[in-house]
């Protein structure tokens, strides 16, 4: 393909899609829409954020002849917000570009379709990240088996859920959900299934998916065992250090130290007020009491009021009758961003609380938090890479040598969510629900 043809396509991109790509969030990912309203700039590889982790001391009653209390200020520590990157690689065949050569509208159609579909995928993954744990876990194995060492071998696996899995995703198996470094083994020998060699060939049902090997880096078959964690490739650790590339999520904010002992660089053991609020429902049906308890716990521990609840769409439908007397539609405006939308609002005591139902929210779970303590730190908004002077490169994007008759480009976004008061985030887990 001639160089001038690639240049022409890049020129069309610059005229029609110049700068960062537009905000693409809609009602199907409304949690993401809400979560990016308060944006701060990311200035370096790690952004600092001030967090109060203890109350002020130096306070107490005294007789007039007694000395004053020993001075003691509140403890404010510097937390760190780790930078996360998300990429989405697209490709355009030489044939597709050649057929549209000389036709700007056709060029734009070829490129526009790729940009649209990959923007939507980035949006979807970010929405899932925000609603989960920030560990890249797609599911855990219920029934596994043996994934033979030969290339193109397949294995159907039963998971607790496949709702976050997509065909052709490159994935990795890890020993369990808290595993930070080890991979599946065979006879003590690492089978290196954290490498780029396993992908989802099909999603067969709500609980079954078939995985396929594309390479073999060690001898021996690999055992996929019960409780193994299934992650997107590259999103592999439980901590918030540089080894993990999943963006932080609500379940991580609401953690009490069980998932990670240190969050945003602050120990949840040393500073218990840096823990989130957890209520275990143990298969109970949702009631207003769960929401009251969550609101009260957040208020008592954080000194602020819960104003947002997020849950799965199915749970909202199942339990709507239970909470219907307290619900109304009302315009809700965020004072910091000016963002306003017609929202479902529930009154808890005298305080209105916005209810968000999201298809990506985990089953049996309700998140509650004070939205003013949630921030989106952004290094670079969603954009197409032009570091080589063109949006298209003639090479394979996944480490293979040589160049094919296919051109690729990629979208990139850099940032992460952060909180300045972890105690203002909570979760109710284990609620009874009917998954659909």
Protein Blocks (a to p, Z undefined) as FASTA:
>chain_A
ZZklmmmmmmmmmmmmgcjdddfbdfklmmlmmmmmpccddfbfbdcddddfbdcehiac
ddfkbccdddddddddddddddddddddddddfklmmmmgoiaklmmmmmmmmmmmmmmm
mmmmmmmmmmmnonopabdcfbgcdddfbehiacddddfbfklgcehiacdddfblmbck
bccdeehiaehlmbcfbccfbdfbfkbccdddfbdfbeciddddehiacddehiabfbfc
fkbccdcdfklmmpghlmpmbgghiafklmmmlpccdddekhpacdfklmmmmmmmmmmm
nopacfbdcddfklmmmmmmmmmmmgccdddddfklopacddddddehjaccdddddfkb
cehiacdddfklpccddfbdcdddfknopabdcddfehpacjdfbdcdddddddddddfb
fklpccdehiacddZZ
